[in-house]
């Protein structure tokens, strides 16, 4: 298996510019959508919702104004692959958004850019302007009568919760970034109550590749339920950190071998919101049917204190919770408090069980993905590193 990094070549580098858009324009919108559906592409932001289904529902939703939103609010700890895509392949992202606009009948596009990526904005604005000058944006794109579409960049405000699509839309509308109740869904009632699709930076880039090279090419790698390739942000205790492209379905052990992370104690797949996979389970696959991820891979070497890892992630979630729902607002601080008690040798076995029960309740009852995933690292560390955790239990209080 060959890893691809910026020092080598990503698939995106091999795609002829505008070939995806040209292929889409040669078909009816429904035909372009069928190609995406046949590819099996699922959202590359982490949730893994089928891209074609989202676009089809938005296309069928009634409305004179429709929107395409690119979620460039890359806030998950340990992920930086979208930054690379925006830096090196911005044209491809905008091309993918334009294809999405053609499919659903949208006239307006918005890029919600992470506040920490403000330095990228001049570059992105320059790319957009070049596209307008080449009639790749604007009125009657590439001579197609009535195909009018343009893209605007909006800045985020640094809130992790705005990576959730409805909180992102609230922020775009000038409101506090808080998740909405669902239903209704953005495909029906999105930006300014209009039908809207929200997709990740990487998803739009793969749409271009699929239209340019075909669904069979995309499905030639990966698994039955997790087709194609994906970019991964690799960091932590390894010899060769960076951005890699791997087929979906790669095992944790194979990934570690490619990046020089052999001998790792654990791998956090999916960032703070993901799962902590111990060395004993390194044969597990990174795929939607086993361990899904938006692309963050953090490697922990043999000397890492896993309780400190749990503390670090929980501190992040306590800071980033929007405070809207009780399970997240109250639950995350209680889990963090429990970790600190464990570190001090003041946590009983009974209280640890109650903390695990609380984490499981959060997974079920929190309003959005932030609260639902906040306990993940803690629960998986307690499950897989029991000897390390139980060595700090206060037996006299059990």
CORUR-V277656 format. One line per field, one symbol per residue. burial: I if it has 9 or more other ideal C-beta (glycine too) atoms within 8 Angstrom, else O. A space follows every 50 residues. Layout:
BEGIN
burial->???
END
This chain:
BEGIN
burial->OOIIIOOOOIIIOOIOOOIIIIIIIOIOIOOIIIIIIIIIIIIIIIOOOI IIIIIIIIIOIOOOOIIIIIIIIIIIIIIIIIIIIIIOIIIIIIIIIIII IIIIOIOIIIIIIIIOIOOIIOIIIOIIOOIIOOIIIIOIIIOOOOIIII IOIIOIOOIIIIIIIIIIIIIIOOOOIIIOOOOOOIIIOIIOOIIIIIII IIIIIIIIIIIIOOIOOIIOOIIOOIIIIIIIIIIIOIOIOIIIIIIIII IIOIIIOIIOIOOIIIIIIIIIIIIIIIOOIIOIIIIIOOIIIIIIIIII IOOIOIIIIIIOIIIIIIOIIIOOIOIIIOIIOIIIOIIIIIIOOOIIIO IIOOIIOIIIIIIOOIIIOIIIIIIIIIIIIIOIIOOIIOOIIIOOIO
END
